[in-house]
Amino acid sequence: MKNQIRKIIEKATERKVSDFLVNVPNNPDHGDYSTNVALILAKKSGKNPVETANLIIEKIENNKIFKGVE
């Protein structure tokens, strides 16, 4: 599943970053999976991480693999 999520994110970000992680959070209240891709992209571009995350969410949230994306 991690690899599937990674490929979806890579496609959504047009492969601008390859050194991001997809993890299972220690706290189950934080979802089934998490990633640091928005933080990495924001740092590289000088943009706000939340805005960057929202742009990624817009591109992946309709994918059938996800129940929800936050």
Biotite code that builds the C-alpha atoms (Angstrom):
import biotite.structure as struc

atoms = struc.array([
    struc.Atom([0.000, 0.000, 0.000], chain_id="A", res_id=1, res_name="MET", atom_name="CA", element="C"),
    struc.Atom([2.854, 2.405, 0.796], chain_id="A", res_id=2, res_name="LYS", atom_name="CA", element="C"),
    struc.Atom([4.241, 1.961, -2.704], chain_id="A", res_id=3, res_name="ASN", atom_name="CA", element="C"),
    struc.Atom([0.843, 2.681, -4.263], chain_id="A", res_id=4, res_name="GLN", atom_name="CA", element="C"),
    struc.Atom([0.495, 5.857, -2.206], chain_id="A", res_id=5, res_name="ILE", atom_name="CA", element="C"),
    struc.Atom([4.028, 6.878, -3.100], chain_id="A", res_id=6, res_name="ARG", atom_name="CA", element="C"),
    struc.Atom([3.336, 6.476, -6.836], chain_id="A", res_id=7, res_name="LYS", atom_name="CA", element="C"),
    struc.Atom([0.130, 8.519, -6.575], chain_id="A", res_id=8, res_name="ILE", atom_name="CA", element="C"),
    struc.Atom([1.982, 11.311, -4.780], chain_id="A", res_id=9, res_name="ILE", atom_name="CA", element="C"),
    struc.Atom([4.880, 11.218, -7.243], chain_id="A", res_id=10, res_name="GLU", atom_name="CA", element="C"),
    struc.Atom([2.445, 11.594, -10.120], chain_id="A", res_id=11, res_name="LYS", atom_name="CA", element="C"),
    struc.Atom([0.578, 14.432, -8.373], chain_id="A", res_id=12, res_name="ALA", atom_name="CA", element="C"),
    struc.Atom([3.789, 16.334, -7.655], chain_id="A", res_id=13, res_name="THR", atom_name="CA", element="C"),
    struc.Atom([5.132, 15.631, -11.135], chain_id="A", res_id=14, res_name="GLU", atom_name="CA", element="C"),
    struc.Atom([8.114, 13.880, -9.533], chain_id="A", res_id=15, res_name="ARG", atom_name="CA", element="C"),
    struc.Atom([9.559, 17.134, -8.199], chain_id="A", res_id=16, res_name="LYS", atom_name="CA", element="C"),
    struc.Atom([10.644, 15.285, -5.076], chain_id="A", res_id=17, res_name="VAL", atom_name="CA", element="C"),
    struc.Atom([11.767, 11.715, -4.596], chain_id="A", res_id=18, res_name="SER", atom_name="CA", element="C"),
    struc.Atom([13.158, 11.716, -1.071], chain_id="A", res_id=19, res_name="ASP", atom_name="CA", element="C"),
    struc.Atom([9.853, 11.814, 0.810], chain_id="A", res_id=20, res_name="PHE", atom_name="CA", element="C"),
    struc.Atom([8.496, 9.231, 3.232], chain_id="A", res_id=21, res_name="LEU", atom_name="CA", element="C"),
    struc.Atom([5.180, 7.415, 3.472], chain_id="A", res_id=22, res_name="VAL", atom_name="CA", element="C"),
    struc.Atom([4.722, 6.044, 6.995], chain_id="A", res_id=23, res_name="ASN", atom_name="CA", element="C"),
    struc.Atom([2.166, 4.544, 9.325], chain_id="A", res_id=24, res_name="VAL", atom_name="CA", element="C"),
    struc.Atom([1.763, 7.122, 12.131], chain_id="A", res_id=25, res_name="PRO", atom_name="CA", element="C"),
    struc.Atom([2.438, 6.009, 15.708], chain_id="A", res_id=26, res_name="ASN", atom_name="CA", element="C"),
    struc.Atom([-0.841, 7.605, 16.791], chain_id="A", res_id=27, res_name="ASN", atom_name="CA", element="C"),
    struc.Atom([-3.841, 6.002, 15.034], chain_id="A", res_id=28, res_name="PRO", atom_name="CA", element="C"),
    struc.Atom([-5.753, 9.291, 15.430], chain_id="A", res_id=29, res_name="ASP", atom_name="CA", element="C"),
    struc.Atom([-3.408, 10.693, 12.758], chain_id="A", res_id=30, res_name="HIS", atom_name="CA", element="C"),
    struc.Atom([-4.731, 8.344, 10.065], chain_id="A", res_id=31, res_name="GLY", atom_name="CA", element="C"),
    struc.Atom([-3.552, 5.160, 8.419], chain_id="A", res_id=32, res_name="ASP", atom_name="CA", element="C"),
    struc.Atom([-0.659, 6.744, 6.505], chain_id="A", res_id=33, res_name="TYR", atom_name="CA", element="C"),
    struc.Atom([1.264, 9.997, 6.560], chain_id="A", res_id=34, res_name="SER", atom_name="CA", element="C"),
    struc.Atom([3.880, 11.661, 4.389], chain_id="A", res_id=35, res_name="THR", atom_name="CA", element="C"),
    struc.Atom([6.341, 14.510, 4.643], chain_id="A", res_id=36, res_name="ASN", atom_name="CA", element="C"),
    struc.Atom([6.143, 15.403, 0.943], chain_id="A", res_id=37, res_name="VAL", atom_name="CA", element="C"),
    struc.Atom([4.450, 18.785, 1.513], chain_id="A", res_id=38, res_name="ALA", atom_name="CA", element="C"),
    struc.Atom([7.168, 19.852, 3.959], chain_id="A", res_id=39, res_name="LEU", atom_name="CA", element="C"),
    struc.Atom([9.932, 18.910, 1.536], chain_id="A", res_id=40, res_name="ILE", atom_name="CA", element="C"),
    struc.Atom([8.289, 20.639, -1.430], chain_id="A", res_id=41, res_name="LEU", atom_name="CA", element="C"),
    struc.Atom([7.510, 23.745, 0.629], chain_id="A", res_id=42, res_name="ALA", atom_name="CA", element="C"),
    struc.Atom([11.103, 24.005, 1.777], chain_id="A", res_id=43, res_name="LYS", atom_name="CA", element="C"),
    struc.Atom([12.412, 23.665, -1.773], chain_id="A", res_id=44, res_name="LYS", atom_name="CA", element="C"),
    struc.Atom([9.965, 26.214, -3.176], chain_id="A", res_id=45, res_name="SER", atom_name="CA", element="C"),
    struc.Atom([9.854, 28.641, -0.243], chain_id="A", res_id=46, res_name="GLY", atom_name="CA", element="C"),
    struc.Atom([6.075, 28.261, -0.033], chain_id="A", res_id=47, res_name="LYS", atom_name="CA", element="C"),
    struc.Atom([3.818, 27.607, 2.936], chain_id="A", res_id=48, res_name="ASN", atom_name="CA", element="C"),
    struc.Atom([3.654, 23.864, 3.812], chain_id="A", res_id=49, res_name="PRO", atom_name="CA", element="C"),
    struc.Atom([-0.111, 23.966, 4.424], chain_id="A", res_id=50, res_name="VAL", atom_name="CA", element="C"),
    struc.Atom([-0.753, 25.574, 1.044], chain_id="A", res_id=51, res_name="GLU", atom_name="CA", element="C"),
    struc.Atom([1.537, 23.038, -0.579], chain_id="A", res_id=52, res_name="THR", atom_name="CA", element="C"),
    struc.Atom([-0.289, 20.185, 1.154], chain_id="A", res_id=53, res_name="ALA", atom_name="CA", element="C"),
    struc.Atom([-3.649, 21.541, 0.013], chain_id="A", res_id=54, res_name="ASN", atom_name="CA", element="C"),
    struc.Atom([-2.456, 21.605, -3.600], chain_id="A", res_id=55, res_name="LEU", atom_name="CA", element="C"),
    struc.Atom([-1.401, 17.967, -3.331], chain_id="A", res_id=56, res_name="ILE", atom_name="CA", element="C"),
    struc.Atom([-4.692, 17.031, -1.660], chain_id="A", res_id=57, res_name="ILE", atom_name="CA", element="C"),
    struc.Atom([-6.649, 18.575, -4.534], chain_id="A", res_id=58, res_name="GLU", atom_name="CA", element="C"),
    struc.Atom([-4.795, 16.319, -6.953], chain_id="A", res_id=59, res_name="LYS", atom_name="CA", element="C"),
    struc.Atom([-5.123, 13.036, -5.039], chain_id="A", res_id=60, res_name="ILE", atom_name="CA", element="C"),
    struc.Atom([-8.294, 13.200, -2.936], chain_id="A", res_id=61, res_name="GLU", atom_name="CA", element="C"),
    struc.Atom([-10.538, 11.730, -5.641], chain_id="A", res_id=62, res_name="ASN", atom_name="CA", element="C"),
    struc.Atom([-8.371, 8.660, -6.067], chain_id="A", res_id=63, res_name="ASN", atom_name="CA", element="C"),
    struc.Atom([-10.412, 5.548, -5.217], chain_id="A", res_id=64, res_name="LYS", atom_name="CA", element="C"),
    struc.Atom([-7.633, 4.188, -3.017], chain_id="A", res_id=65, res_name="ILE", atom_name="CA", element="C"),
    struc.Atom([-8.325, 6.852, -0.356], chain_id="A", res_id=66, res_name="PHE", atom_name="CA", element="C"),
    struc.Atom([-11.316, 7.126, 1.981], chain_id="A", res_id=67, res_name="LYS", atom_name="CA", element="C"),
    struc.Atom([-10.159, 10.627, 2.854], chain_id="A", res_id=68, res_name="GLY", atom_name="CA", element="C"),
    struc.Atom([-7.118, 12.858, 2.562], chain_id="A", res_id=69, res_name="VAL", atom_name="CA", element="C"),
    struc.Atom([-6.167, 15.541, 5.085], chain_id="A", res_id=70, res_name="GLU", atom_name="CA", element="C"),
])
